Amino acid sequence: MDKQLHKLCFAWQCIALLFMSCTCSASLFAQQKTNSPTDALAQQIRVWYNNGQMDSIYHRFAPKMQQAISREALMQAYDKQLKPMGTIVGFGFDEVTNNVTRYKITTSSGVLLQMLLALDSNQAITTFAFQPYQQKPEKERTNIYTDNALVSAMDSMVHTYAMDYLKNRFTPGMSIGILSGSKSYYYNYGISNSATEQHPTRHTQYEIGSITKTMVAFVLADAFATGKLQYQESIYKYLPDSVQTNKALANIKWIHLSNHTSGLPRLPDNLLKGSQNFNDTYAYYTVPVLFAALKQIKLDSEPGTTYSYSNLAVGLLGTLLENLYGESLPALFQRMIFNPAQMHDSYVAITGNATDTTLLATPHNAAGKRTVYWHFKALAGAGAVVSSTHDMLQYLARLTLRPLQKGKPDPRWQYIDSITYSGTERVSLAWHFNAADAKFKTMEHSGGTGGFRTHAVICQGIKSSVFVAINASEDPGATLVGGQLMQYLIRQNISNNKP
């Protein structure tokens, strides 16, 4: 495989283009093909796509889809992520799951993708996604290990959600942590180490990926609370003189880096510069290379106006916070987060200094094949933390229960809770919130690396939080199960408090 195709495959592995307005339900099932309007539109989309007519696709979006995704965002995704892979040369129906139809696609560059499509009663598009193609096991998996005692209603519900997912997937193992009030519950399934067939426990370590961004946000909140930074301050004067020559960066504020409205692209164009292992690309991206990219980078949008998820932005944020405090990101996390929360299984996977322990689960790709661990340098803030369900519940407990600091509320919480952007997403510092009119407020973040998927969700209103980790880059996995479990906890709270 040549270098360009490596780059394209890596991009799809870690930043899959996903435009969806539906929510997957607990029941995952496939249906037989029907000669439906969805199939007819899918064939037309293939023609539009190959002709570069993305406007025609956008005009078929349902109103809510158009509100959530701008025409400019769709065109930008096509130009930067899809078009380089070439035209669609192979196209076929695959399955229908929960009314979302999946089509298997082969591009002219040889990349295998899947397109997801769903329509409403007016034949308008309500779900539209391109992702790396994900195969499923030919046979349903049985006899999956679990330490779930299955004695309580919660045990049964966890088992239902976990098994509904795992039995039809390649994912080897799953660990679940639930905080409900002052009690913690842990559940483990499958295999954590494919070589030794070791089972996961509450101390099994997983790469938590982008949930790391919430920890960078906590350090930023500390900088605001202690007066090291002003809340609406620009990052401009904190950049090296050579980078300040790029005036496009002058209006980026610290909060823009954390809430994904900086205008910076998702990844820098020179990400692969100096790479020795294309599957562990972040491992070779140094601070000088980062600043070299910033000298000439062009913003995709005016800072503060448009939500566009960016690993580059939060990676830069971590680097700037290191300079501000005069401490490395691992040292800052240890002092502010790991030590106070007694997170003894957690560390930052820095290149050349990572602790690959016997507790660390083995990583797998979406097809269940063994892959490599990820390590980081300059962009560590984007996703370098390794942790366990035990430690993550310790972390989430502080965010959920908000312990007092010297008898007073911790001033950092106000910055974690304050919505800094409300549009296609509602974001504070890194954390994503549900709708403003929801009965119970939730804040959540997902994470993914080349071999892991994780999800964390908090509901302060019911004093509960959930963390789910799997040792495969298979979706929707952790996010699906984590969301299901939180909704179960909310329903239980409502039921228990009925007059």
Beta strands, then each sheet from edge to edge (+ up, - down):
strand 1: 18-20
strand 2: 88-97
strand 3: 100-107
strand 4: 112-119
strand 5: 125-132
strand 6: 173-180
strand 7: 183-190
strand 8: 205-207
strand 9: 347-348
strand 10: 385-388
strand 11: 421-422
strand 12: 426-427
strand 13: 432-433
strand 14: 443-448
strand 15: 453-459
strand 16: 464-470
sheet 1: 1+ 5- 4+ 3- 2+
sheet 2: 7+ 6- 16+ 15- 14+ 13- 12+ 11-
sheet 3: 8+ 10- 9+
end
